């Protein structure tokens, strides 16, 4: 992270942790979902890879807005997919019962926290800069 501002480093660190947690949790579920419904397993694999790329970009990019927006989009997509798969179901007749503890709640926590970290980081980035201090000139004339 190429920043010296504490808030920037903190929020990026939170987001990197959430992105990695999200990727790990979904990667663990890929084999089962590939057998159940191939496209769900494929979406889990793609989502995991994208979130790992987001984590790397948040660490190495000096201006990480694109990484943040990608991570938010993927996280919100996963939250919506989780909710839809447990209510009306997804295409192909894919329907899940329950929360799939501990993976479901932990995934939702990581995804939601990533989105909240983005808003905290973005609000920090858009705060107006403080007024520069004026230094009184000392007169050397007597």
MDTraj code that builds the backbone (N, CA, C; nanometers):
import mdtraj as md
import numpy as np

residues = "UNK UNK UNK UNK UNK UNK UNK UNK UNK UNK UNK UNK UNK UNK UNK UNK UNK UNK UNK UNK UNK UNK UNK UNK UNK UNK UNK UNK UNK UNK UNK UNK UNK UNK UNK UNK UNK UNK UNK UNK UNK UNK UNK UNK UNK UNK UNK UNK UNK UNK UNK UNK UNK UNK UNK UNK UNK UNK UNK UNK UNK UNK UNK UNK UNK UNK UNK UNK UNK UNK UNK UNK UNK UNK UNK UNK UNK UNK UNK UNK UNK UNK UNK UNK UNK UNK UNK UNK UNK UNK UNK UNK UNK UNK UNK UNK UNK UNK UNK UNK UNK UNK UNK UNK UNK UNK UNK UNK UNK UNK UNK UNK UNK UNK UNK UNK UNK UNK UNK UNK UNK UNK UNK UNK UNK UNK UNK UNK UNK UNK UNK UNK UNK UNK UNK UNK UNK UNK UNK UNK UNK UNK".split()
xyz = np.array([
    [0.0842, -0.1164, 0.0000],
    [0.0000, 0.0000, 0.0000],
    [0.0888, 0.1227, 0.0000],
    [0.0664, 0.2058, -0.0933],
    [0.1502, 0.3229, -0.1113],
    [0.0914, 0.4453, -0.0442],
    [0.0423, 0.4318, 0.0761],
    [-0.0221, 0.5428, 0.1424],
    [0.0401, 0.5664, 0.2790],
    [0.0383, 0.6907, 0.3183],
    [0.0862, 0.7241, 0.4525],
    [-0.0297, 0.7647, 0.5414],
    [-0.1508, 0.7660, 0.4911],
    [-0.2671, 0.8020, 0.5702],
    [-0.3196, 0.6779, 0.6416],
    [-0.3339, 0.6896, 0.7721],
    [-0.3743, 0.5746, 0.8530],
    [-0.5095, 0.5197, 0.8117],
    [-0.6073, 0.6070, 0.7855],
    [-0.7416, 0.5602, 0.7495],
    [-0.7388, 0.4807, 0.6187],
    [-0.6606, 0.5256, 0.5230],
    [-0.6489, 0.4551, 0.3951],
    [-0.5929, 0.3147, 0.4171],
    [-0.4882, 0.3061, 0.4958],
    [-0.4249, 0.1771, 0.5230],
    [-0.5199, 0.0854, 0.5996],
    [-0.5899, 0.1398, 0.6980],
    [-0.6816, 0.0586, 0.7790],
    [-0.7939, 0.0022, 0.6926],
    [-0.8616, 0.0883, 0.6148],
    [-0.9752, 0.0403, 0.5353],
    [-0.9325, -0.0535, 0.4238],
    [-0.8169, -0.0282, 0.3651],
    [-0.7661, -0.1233, 0.2654],
    [-0.7345, -0.2570, 0.3313],
    [-0.6757, -0.2534, 0.4501],
    [-0.6439, -0.3772, 0.5215],
    [-0.7679, -0.4585, 0.5542],
    [-0.8732, -0.3902, 0.5992],
    [-1.0005, -0.4583, 0.6275],
    [-1.0537, -0.5220, 0.4995],
    [-1.0510, -0.4464, 0.3903],
    [-1.1034, -0.4977, 0.2636],
    [-1.0218, -0.6151, 0.2106],
    [-0.8901, -0.6072, 0.2218],
    [-0.8043, -0.7174, 0.1773],
    [-0.8362, -0.8431, 0.2577],
    [-0.8515, -0.8285, 0.3878],
    [-0.8857, -0.9441, 0.4733],
    [-1.0202, -1.0037, 0.4325],
    [-1.1179, -0.9183, 0.4076],
    [-1.2501, -0.9665, 0.3669],
    [-1.2459, -1.0338, 0.2296],
    [-1.1714, -0.9759, 0.1365],
    [-1.1618, -1.0345, 0.0026],
    [-1.0974, -1.1723, 0.0075],
    [-0.9924, -1.1856, 0.0871],
    [-0.9254, -1.3157, 0.0995],
    [-1.0169, -1.4161, 0.1689],
    [-1.0842, -1.3738, 0.2751],
    [-1.1778, -1.4635, 0.3444],
    [-1.2877, -1.5091, 0.2490],
    [-1.3421, -1.4164, 0.1730],
    [-1.4458, -1.4475, 0.0754],
    [-1.3956, -1.5509, -0.0252],
    [-1.2764, -1.5279, -0.0785],
    [-1.2195, -1.6205, -0.1772],
    [-1.1968, -1.7591, -0.1179],
    [-1.1438, -1.7650, 0.0023],
    [-1.1171, -1.8947, 0.0659],
    [-1.2474, -1.9699, 0.0914],
    [-1.3465, -1.9006, 0.1477],
    [-1.4746, -1.9657, 0.1786],
    [-1.5411, -2.0205, 0.0518],
    [-1.5407, -1.9422, -0.0543],
    [-1.6044, -1.9898, -0.1775],
    [-1.5223, -2.0983, -0.2470],
    [-1.3909, -2.0898, -0.2362],
    [-1.3053, -2.1928, -0.2957],
    [-1.3314, -2.3287, -0.2304],
    [-1.3545, -2.3296, -0.0994],
    [-1.3836, -2.4549, -0.0298],
    [-1.5124, -2.5206, -0.0798],
    [-1.6039, -2.4393, -0.1313],
    [-1.7339, -2.4907, -0.1746],
    [-1.7408, -2.5256, -0.3241],
    [-1.6372, -2.4912, -0.3980],
    [-1.6404, -2.5127, -0.5435],
    [-1.6664, -2.6593, -0.5806],
    [-1.5923, -2.7573, -0.5256],
    [-1.6145, -2.8967, -0.5702],
    [-1.7590, -2.9450, -0.5531],
    [-1.8191, -2.9159, -0.4381],
    [-1.9579, -2.9597, -0.4153],
    [-2.0545, -2.8928, -0.5120],
    [-2.0327, -2.7642, -0.5366],
    [-2.1253, -2.6922, -0.6233],
    [-2.1056, -2.7275, -0.7711],
    [-1.9852, -2.7661, -0.8095],
    [-1.9647, -2.8120, -0.9472],
    [-2.0451, -2.9397, -0.9727],
    [-2.0553, -3.0241, -0.8717],
    [-2.1332, -3.1480, -0.8859],
    [-2.2829, -3.1203, -0.8827],
    [-2.3257, -3.0319, -0.7924],
    [-2.4683, -3.0005, -0.7793],
    [-2.5233, -2.9293, -0.9016],
    [-2.4599, -2.8153, -0.9330],
    [-2.5035, -2.7317, -1.0447],
    [-2.3774, -2.6650, -1.0982],
    [-2.3322, -2.7116, -1.2142],
    [-2.2014, -2.6715, -1.2670],
    [-2.1823, -2.5197, -1.2702],
    [-2.2833, -2.4469, -1.3163],
    [-2.2631, -2.3024, -1.3312],
    [-2.2455, -2.2319, -1.1972],
    [-2.3029, -2.2867, -1.0903],
    [-2.2840, -2.2272, -0.9571],
    [-2.1385, -2.2469, -0.9137],
    [-2.0855, -2.3656, -0.9320],
    [-1.9454, -2.3908, -0.8997],
    [-1.8524, -2.3037, -0.9819],
    [-1.8860, -2.2837, -1.1087],
    [-1.8058, -2.1973, -1.1951],
    [-1.8121, -2.0518, -1.1468],
    [-1.9298, -2.0057, -1.1075],
    [-1.9420, -1.8698, -1.0528],
    [-1.8613, -1.8546, -0.9241],
    [-1.8609, -1.9576, -0.8400],
    [-1.7805, -1.9530, -0.7178],
    [-1.6321, -1.9424, -0.7522],
    [-1.5876, -2.0179, -0.8521],
    [-1.4465, -2.0143, -0.8918],
    [-1.4084, -1.8780, -0.9478],
    [-1.4916, -1.8239, -1.0350],
    [-1.4638, -1.6927, -1.0929],
    [-1.4675, -1.5853, -0.9847],
    [-1.5676, -1.5896, -0.8983],
    [-1.5771, -1.4922, -0.7894],
    [-1.4571, -1.4980, -0.6971],
    [-1.4097, -1.6167, -0.6663],
    [-1.2920, -1.6323, -0.5803],
    [-1.1681, -1.5744, -0.6465],
    [-1.1495, -1.6029, -0.7740],
    [-1.0332, -1.5507, -0.8462],
    [-1.0377, -1.3981, -0.8539],
    [-1.1544, -1.3444, -0.8807],
    [-1.1678, -1.1985, -0.8891],
    [-1.1389, -1.1347, -0.7535],
    [-1.1895, -1.1932, -0.6464],
    [-1.1661, -1.1344, -0.5136],
    [-1.0189, -1.1435, -0.4730],
    [-0.9493, -1.2469, -0.5159],
    [-0.8047, -1.2523, -0.4904],
    [-0.7326, -1.1430, -0.5687],
    [-0.7742, -1.1199, -0.6923],
    [-0.7151, -1.0122, -0.7726],
    [-0.7452, -0.8765, -0.7100],
    [-0.8644, -0.8600, -0.6560],
    [-0.9014, -0.7356, -0.5871],
    [-0.8109, -0.7147, -0.4664],
    [-0.7881, -0.8210, -0.3888],
    [-0.7018, -0.8094, -0.2702],
    [-0.5610, -0.7649, -0.3093],
    [-0.5076, -0.8242, -0.4146],
    [-0.3734, -0.7860, -0.4610],
    [-0.3732, -0.6407, -0.5068],
    [-0.4733, -0.6024, -0.5844],
    [-0.4792, -0.4653, -0.6364],
    [-0.4928, -0.3633, -0.5232],
    [-0.5676, -0.3967, -0.4197],
    [-0.5816, -0.3040, -0.3069],
    [-0.4489, -0.2828, -0.2348],
    [-0.3615, -0.3813, -0.2418],
    [-0.2302, -0.3694, -0.1770],
    [-0.1320, -0.2928, -0.2644],
    [-0.1302, -0.3195, -0.3939],
    [-0.0231, -0.2660, -0.4779],
    [-0.0590, -0.1394, -0.5552],
    [-0.1851, -0.1125, -0.5770],
    [-0.2230, 0.0036, -0.6577],
    [-0.2260, 0.1317, -0.5742],
    [-0.1633, 0.2384, -0.6221],
    [-0.1693, 0.3642, -0.5483],
    [-0.3081, 0.4284, -0.5542],
    [-0.3801, 0.4046, -0.6623],
    [-0.5170, 0.4551, -0.6773],
    [-0.6084, 0.3357, -0.7024],
    [-0.6650, 0.2788, -0.5953],
    [-0.7343, 0.1499, -0.6072],
    [-0.8846, 0.1570, -0.6316],
    [-0.9361, 0.2683, -0.6834],
    [-1.0812, 0.2804, -0.6982],
    [-1.1405, 0.1678, -0.7827],
    [-1.0761, 0.1304, -0.8912],
    [-1.1284, 0.0225, -0.9766],
    [-1.1343, -0.1097, -0.8998],
    [-1.0341, -0.1362, -0.8175],
    [-1.0346, -0.2587, -0.7367],
    [-1.1485, -0.2554, -0.6353],
    [-1.1654, -0.1402, -0.5712],
    [-1.2757, -0.1266, -0.4752],
    [-1.4097, -0.1522, -0.5430],
    [-1.4330, -0.0872, -0.6567],
    [-1.5624, -0.1007, -0.7236],
    [-1.5863, -0.2435, -0.7718],
    [-1.4819, -0.3090, -0.8204],
    [-1.4943, -0.4487, -0.8612],
    [-1.5300, -0.5366, -0.7418],
    [-1.4609, -0.5152, -0.6304],
    [-1.4885, -0.5930, -0.5099],
    [-1.6292, -0.5708, -0.4570],
    [-1.6758, -0.4459, -0.4605],
    [-1.8123, -0.4158, -0.4163],
    [-1.9138, -0.4841, -0.5070],
    [-1.8920, -0.4754, -0.6372],
    [-1.9837, -0.5378, -0.7329],
    [-1.9917, -0.6894, -0.7122],
    [-1.8771, -0.7537, -0.6977],
    [-1.8752, -0.8994, -0.6766],
    [-1.9384, -0.9341, -0.5412],
    [-1.9056, -0.8589, -0.4373],
    [-1.9615, -0.8864, -0.3046],
    [-2.1134, -0.8718, -0.3039],
    [-2.1624, -0.7624, -0.3627],
    [-2.3083, -0.7444, -0.3682],
    [-2.3740, -0.8523, -0.4537],
    [-2.3088, -0.8915, -0.5615],
    [-2.3619, -0.9998, -0.6439],
    [-2.3712, -1.1311, -0.5671],
    [-2.2705, -1.1579, -0.4849],
    [-2.2728, -1.2811, -0.4048],
    [-2.3815, -1.2752, -0.2972],
    [-2.4008, -1.1576, -0.2369],
    [-2.5065, -1.1423, -0.1364],
    [-2.6430, -1.1637, -0.2006],
    [-2.6645, -1.1037, -0.3164],
    [-2.7918, -1.1196, -0.3872],
    [-2.8111, -1.2655, -0.4290],
    [-2.7056, -1.3270, -0.4819],
    [-2.7147, -1.4678, -0.5212],
    [-2.7492, -1.5579, -0.4037],
    [-2.6897, -1.5303, -0.2883],
    [-2.7198, -1.6070, -0.1669],
    [-2.8678, -1.5928, -0.1312],
    [-2.9169, -1.4688, -0.1312],
    [-3.0566, -1.4447, -0.0936],
    [-3.1539, -1.5066, -0.1931],
    [-3.1266, -1.4889, -0.3212],
    [-3.2170, -1.5417, -0.4244],
    [-3.2178, -1.6942, -0.4231],
    [-3.1006, -1.7560, -0.4008],
    [-3.0940, -1.9032, -0.4002],
    [-3.1701, -1.9635, -0.2830],
    [-3.2002, -1.8845, -0.1828],
    [-3.2732, -1.9332, -0.0662],
    [-3.4176, -1.8862, -0.0611],
    [-3.4569, -1.8069, -0.1573],
    [-3.5961, -1.7599, -0.1611],
    [-3.6666, -1.8143, -0.2852],
    [-3.6474, -1.7511, -0.3987],
    [-3.7173, -1.7935, -0.5207],
    [-3.6388, -1.8951, -0.6017],
    [-3.5105, -1.9107, -0.5725],
    [-3.4269, -2.0060, -0.6450],
    [-3.3602, -1.9431, -0.7662],
    [-3.2566, -2.0081, -0.8129],
    [-3.1786, -1.9607, -0.9273],
    [-3.2147, -2.0426, -1.0508],
    [-3.1739, -1.9975, -1.1699],
    [-3.2038, -2.0728, -1.2922],
    [-3.1557, -2.2184, -1.2840],
    [-3.2282, -2.3043, -1.3496],
    [-3.1950, -2.4463, -1.3495],
    [-3.2532, -2.5192, -1.2298],
    [-3.3422, -2.4528, -1.1573],
    [-3.4037, -2.5154, -1.0411],
    [-3.3134, -2.5233, -0.9200],
    [-3.2115, -2.4398, -0.9141],
    [-3.1180, -2.4423, -0.8012],
    [-3.1787, -2.3688, -0.6838],
    [-3.1963, -2.4417, -0.5729],
    [-3.2530, -2.3848, -0.4512],
    [-3.1790, -2.4437, -0.3320],
    [-3.1413, -2.3588, -0.2386],
    [-3.0712, -2.4025, -0.1175],
    [-3.1617, -2.3856, 0.0032],
    [-3.1529, -2.4791, 0.0944],
    [-3.2222, -2.4656, 0.2227],
    [-3.1242, -2.4137, 0.3260],
    [-3.1670, -2.3247, 0.4092],
    [-3.0863, -2.2822, 0.5233],
    [-2.9667, -2.1962, 0.4881],
    [-2.8814, -2.1820, 0.5895],
    [-2.7686, -2.0897, 0.5810],
    [-2.6373, -2.1568, 0.5448],
    [-2.6312, -2.2874, 0.5399],
    [-2.5071, -2.3606, 0.5131],
    [-2.3972, -2.3212, 0.6112],
    [-2.4306, -2.3249, 0.7390],
    [-2.3331, -2.2858, 0.8421],
    [-2.2111, -2.3761, 0.8352],
    [-2.0938, -2.3252, 0.8565],
    [-2.0583, -2.1864, 0.8885],
    [-2.0298, -2.1028, 0.7640],
    [-2.0331, -2.1650, 0.6447],
    [-1.9897, -2.0947, 0.5239],
    [-2.0800, -1.9769, 0.4864],
    [-2.2102, -1.9966, 0.4914],
    [-2.3036, -1.8910, 0.4526],
    [-2.2899, -1.7655, 0.5377],
    [-2.3040, -1.7783, 0.6710],
    [-2.2920, -1.6579, 0.7542],
    [-2.1545, -1.5919, 0.7443],
    [-2.0482, -1.6707, 0.7384],
    [-1.9138, -1.6119, 0.7280],
    [-1.8947, -1.5404, 0.5947],
    [-1.9481, -1.5985, 0.4873],
    [-1.9391, -1.5331, 0.3565],
    [-2.0153, -1.4009, 0.3560],
    [-2.1367, -1.4030, 0.4101],
    [-2.2150, -1.2795, 0.4163],
    [-2.1447, -1.1731, 0.5003],
    [-2.0827, -1.2148, 0.6080],
    [-2.0088, -1.1208, 0.6925],
    [-1.8926, -1.0594, 0.6153],
    [-1.8143, -1.1419, 0.5464],
    [-1.6997, -1.0916, 0.4699],
    [-1.7450, -0.9995, 0.3569],
    [-1.8501, -1.0377, 0.2870],
    [-1.8991, -0.9567, 0.1754],
    [-1.9568, -0.8239, 0.2236],
    [-2.0381, -0.8305, 0.3277],
    [-2.0975, -0.7081, 0.3815],
    [-1.9939, -0.6139, 0.4393],
    [-1.8963, -0.6692, 0.5090],
    [-1.7911, -0.5868, 0.5672],
    [-1.7044, -0.5237, 0.4587],
    [-1.6831, -0.5938, 0.3480],
    [-1.6085, -0.5360, 0.2362],
    [-1.6812, -0.4121, 0.1837],
    [-1.8120, -0.4232, 0.1652],
    [-1.8909, -0.3106, 0.1152],
    [-1.8863, -0.1944, 0.2137],
    [-1.9020, -0.2225, 0.3424],
    [-1.8949, -0.1163, 0.4435],
    [-1.7569, -0.0512, 0.4475],
    [-1.6523, -0.1307, 0.4319],
    [-1.5158, -0.0763, 0.4299],
    [-1.4984, 0.0169, 0.3107],
    [-1.5580, -0.0187, 0.1968],
    [-1.5502, 0.0700, 0.0806],
    [-1.6136, 0.2049, 0.1114],
    [-1.7332, 0.2044, 0.1695],
    [-1.8000, 0.3310, 0.1978],
    [-1.7216, 0.4135, 0.3003],
    [-1.6623, 0.3477, 0.3972],
    [-1.5799, 0.4201, 0.4945],
    [-1.4575, 0.4795, 0.4261],
    [-1.3915, 0.4006, 0.3415],
    [-1.2738, 0.4489, 0.2681],
    [-1.3122, 0.5638, 0.1749],
    [-1.4243, 0.5472, 0.1038],
    [-1.4664, 0.6489, 0.0080],
    [-1.5046, 0.7785, 0.0782],
    [-1.5717, 0.7692, 0.1923],
    [-1.6083, 0.8918, 0.2644],
    [-1.4838, 0.9609, 0.3175],
    [-1.3846, 0.8833, 0.3575],
    [-1.2578, 0.9421, 0.4012],
    [-1.1907, 1.0130, 0.2840],
    [-1.1957, 0.9518, 0.1663],
    [-1.1288, 1.0072, 0.0487],
    [-1.1974, 1.1338, -0.0012],
    [-1.3272, 1.1499, 0.0264],
    [-1.3992, 1.2646, -0.0270],
    [-1.4164, 1.3769, 0.0746],
    [-1.3611, 1.3598, 0.1947],
    [-1.3684, 1.4689, 0.2919],
    [-1.2855, 1.5853, 0.2418],
    [-1.3333, 1.7074, 0.2664],
    [-1.2539, 1.8215, 0.2223],
    [-1.1222, 1.8285, 0.2983],
    [-1.0213, 1.8726, 0.2291],
    [-0.8896, 1.8853, 0.2920],
    [-0.8933, 1.9981, 0.3944],
    [-0.8242, 1.9807, 0.5048],
    [-0.8237, 2.0869, 0.6045],
    [-0.7522, 2.2109, 0.5501],
    [-0.7951, 2.3237, 0.6000],
    [-0.7321, 2.4492, 0.5596],
    [-0.5866, 2.4499, 0.6043],
    [-0.4973, 2.4941, 0.5182],
    [-0.3567, 2.5004, 0.5604],
    [-0.3385, 2.6087, 0.6669],
    [-0.2497, 2.5821, 0.7565],
    [-0.2205, 2.6790, 0.8624],
    [-0.1383, 2.7933, 0.8053],
    [-0.1677, 2.9081, 0.8532],
    [-0.0882, 3.0233, 0.8143],
    [0.0171, 3.0455, 0.9209],
    [0.1354, 3.0599, 0.8770],
    [0.2462, 3.0834, 0.9693],
    [0.2719, 3.2328, 0.9742],
    [0.2678, 3.2828, 1.0939],
    [0.2907, 3.4275, 1.1103],
    [0.4366, 3.4583, 1.0779],
    [0.4540, 3.5614, 1.0018],
    [0.5897, 3.6022, 0.9680],
    [0.6445, 3.6877, 1.0806],
    [0.7609, 3.6559, 1.1174],
    [0.8288, 3.7370, 1.2175],
    [0.9007, 3.8495, 1.1468],
    [0.8799, 3.9637, 1.1935],
    [0.9447, 4.0795, 1.1322],
    [1.0842, 4.0949, 1.1860],
    [1.1802, 4.1140, 1.0965],
    [1.3180, 4.1336, 1.1393],
    [1.3517, 4.2812, 1.1469],
    [1.2572, 4.3655, 1.1089],
    [1.2781, 4.5102, 1.1177],
    [1.2496, 4.5584, 1.2578],
    [1.3241, 4.6551, 1.2993],
    [1.3007, 4.7073, 1.4334],
    [1.2777, 4.8536, 1.4325],
])
top = md.Topology()
chain = top.add_chain()
for i, resn in enumerate(residues, 1):
    res = top.add_residue(resn, chain, resSeq=i)
    for name in ("N", "CA", "C"):
        top.add_atom(name, md.element.get_by_symbol(name[0]), res)
traj = md.Trajectory(xyz[None], top)
